[in-house]
């Protein structure tokens, strides 16, 4: 396991290995790793990593450059791909980075004709003498968490793509492609062999299409040859709802959708599928009622926004396109959204139940939110579909579960009156509203949830699984 130091200021090498058997061939495992987006897809959501330039693929001697942030420090890391054996594996060696030495071997070992072992072997040496020695247990734990996440994600993604192996590979245009859901969706589609085009507001780079939803402009010709559009763009609702902010939230959704629809209908040989996002806010505050997609809209600002959002796609429906509205619950990921805002106070032991805590929260893990979108692309579903986990929880249970996963107390509660002072209309319609959406439609079409229960979902996205 250990070998002698290579220098007086360097610790002995540490070796970490993880092996997982998967129901795919070694060649399929290799192909998945060489596709665009594979490295980024395997970065755990609790890490802050930014790839510099385009990922280089797995050519012998190719260099992957990325910045990794830890606390207030950012460090450039350059890894060189070497010992590349197509269909069997490759090695990353650090050329520049935080370690005295780093070697990461990726092996894909055939077990049977349709199964293989994914094997990761990491060997590293830390600089810094006694300080490095103190840091070694922390680094070892962090790497084990990362490898555990990588293996679980690789296996689940490959199973998702295997469920659609008979379907053609698609060209998919995505708005909001740098947002929480859009970024992950782009990576999952790309590693599944699909072609992704990102809609951006700045001058476009390769693989991008420029649009301006505020001005209502999107060149229909740019959508020629595109099979489907996934429309996710919209202003964040997590802010005080001044009159101006309400208008921005409403118009960003309705106007953006109308812009996409006009381009779709005018595009020669354009997309025949539009997946246009919505939210369970459509139902409003409904107490303990279990809400299927056929439930009528609720009352208030968020239901009004959701109705306008979905209604803006009516011309596409009328023209015969398959239009789907994924009504998302609270999407859980430490990379953004509600969970990211909850983590600082909960990590300090300051987590709290909101109001009575009896209000229902319809949630979904980020990987299932994206998996559901991939599933919807390959299905024949139309209309609204609740994209929520089958295990809705009360706010009190959400609070207790997150505190347990983080091993922190959460003894307090925040009165509704205090939330109304701090959050205005968002308090009653968002934080205190009770929405218990059903996942029956999604499950009934064969979607297999990776994490149907809250605690397992949180442990996965936070890297807090127990055991090794």
Secondary structure, 3 states (H helix, E strand, C coil): CCCCCCCCCECCCEEEEEEEEECCCHHHHHHHHHCCCHHHHCCCCCCEEEECCCCCCCCCCCEEEEEEEECCEEEEEEEEEEEEECCCEEEEEEEECCCCEEEEEEEEEEEECCEEEEEEEEEEECECCHHHHHHHHHHHHHHHHHHHHHHHHHHHHHHHHHCCCCCCCCEEEEECCCCHHHHHHHHHHHHCCCEEEEEECCCCCCCEEEEECCCCEECHHHHCCCCEEEECCCCCCCCCCCHHHHHHHHHHHHHHHHHHHHHHHHCCCCCCEEEECEEHHHHCCCCCCEECCCCCCCCCHHHHHHHHHHHCCHHHHHCCCEEEEEEECEEEECCEHHHHHHHHHHHCCCCEEECCCCCEECEEEHHHHHHHHHHHHCCCCCEEEEECCCCCEEHHHHHHHHHHHHCCCCCEEECHHHHHHHHCHHHHHHHCCCCEECCHHHHHCCCCCCCCCHHHHHHHHHCCCCCC
